[in-house]
Amino acid sequence: MPSGSFTGSRVVVRDDEHAEEVHDEHYYGKYNDDVLELSMVEAYHLIDRDLIEVENDGEKLSKDEAFELFTSKDEEFYHKYQAYSDLRERGFIVKTGFKFGAHFRVYPRGVNPYQEGPKKQKQHTKWVVHAVPENDTLSFQEMSRAVRLANNIRATMLWAVVDNESGVTYYEVDRLTP
């Protein structure tokens, strides 16, 4: 089974064969200096499905220990994970949306987000997704900024609202011009 080490806010998979197994089929993680780096939500999704083992300070983490560690490092982890997991279970490819001011960017099923050369429209990010708890409040300025950033890359802005029962409901927010 592939294994990785928790370092700071990422899980690093150093073994080339394991890294390829995790990355190449479903596009988990990102290569950086010849090692595969997984975000905490990616790593936990794989842990939750018994597809990877993660160590911290040389000790293998149980599912509960990994969840505790990741939530201690990121106060938004729970909501981000619920949205990430829901999107992955629906078959979408989910990558970080950090550079767009959101949690995730989402590609349609079957798209290779790492394809070399010019991309066709269907190979671009389809949605920019930001996960929030159901009792969260946002200003119109925050919503407007998010929508404009998503529209700049020809994507749709979705708010993934995570309710108290861990259900995720997606709300599309768009800009209308008269």
Secondary structure, DSSP 8 states (H G I E B T S, - for coil): --EEEEETTEEEE--HHHHHHHHTTT--SEEETTEEEEEHHHHHHHHHTTS-EEEETTEE--HHHHHHHHHHH-TTHHHHHHHHHHHHHTT-EEEE-GGGTSSEEEE-TT--TT--S---GGGS--EEEEEEETT----HHHHHHHHHHHHHTT-EEEEEEE-TTS-EEEEEE-----
